Amino acid sequence: MSSPKAEVSSMLKALPEDASLEDIQYHLYVLEKVRRGLERTKTEGKISHEEAKARLGKWLTPS
């Protein structure tokens, strides 16, 4: 896994030149959430797509 500095550098290079500070903050937030999620799967395991659908069924069905 690359360092946080390398991840941020890569993210910044991918953003358009006119990205606002708010855009950068949002992308940093998403990057951190994804990183934490990946780490969590290593420690707690993961569930199948079908299990996720079953757990979230009440929010995924049309009302």
C-alpha positions in Angstrom: 0.0 0.0 0.0 1.3 3.5 -0.8 1.8 6.2 1.8 -0.9 8.7 2.6 1.2 11.4 1.0 1.5 9.4 -2.2 -2.3 8.7 -2.2 -3.1 12.4 -1.8 -0.6 13.4 -4.5 -2.2 10.9 -6.9 -5.6 12.2 -6.0 -4.6 15.8 -6.6 -3.1 15.0 -10.0 -6.4 13.4 -11.0 -8.5 16.4 -10.1 -9.0 19.2 -12.7 -7.0 22.4 -12.4 -10.1 24.4 -11.4 -11.0 22.1 -8.5 -12.0 24.1 -5.4 -10.8 23.6 -1.9 -14.3 22.1 -1.2 -13.8 19.6 -4.0 -10.4 18.6 -2.6 -11.8 18.2 0.9 -14.6 16.0 -0.4 -12.2 13.8 -2.3 -9.9 13.5 0.8 -13.0 12.5 2.8 -13.9 9.8 0.3 -10.3 8.6 0.1 -10.2 8.2 3.9 -13.6 6.4 4.0 -12.5 4.0 1.3 -9.2 3.4 3.1 -10.9 2.7 6.4 -13.4 0.4 4.7 -10.6 -1.6 3.1 -8.8 -1.9 6.4 -12.0 -3.0 8.1 -12.5 -5.8 5.7 -9.0 -7.1 6.6 -9.8 -7.1 10.4 -13.6 -7.9 10.4 -14.0 -9.7 7.1 -16.5 -9.0 4.4 -20.0 -10.1 3.4 -21.4 -11.2 0.1 -23.4 -9.0 -2.2 -26.5 -11.1 -1.4 -26.0 -10.7 2.3 -25.6 -6.9 1.9 -28.9 -6.8 -0.1 -30.6 -8.8 2.6 -29.4 -6.5 5.4 -30.2 -3.3 3.5 -33.4 -4.6 1.9 -35.8 -2.2 3.8 -33.9 0.8 2.3 -33.4 -0.6 -1.2 -37.0 -1.5 -1.9 -39.1 1.1 -3.6 -41.7 2.7 -1.3 
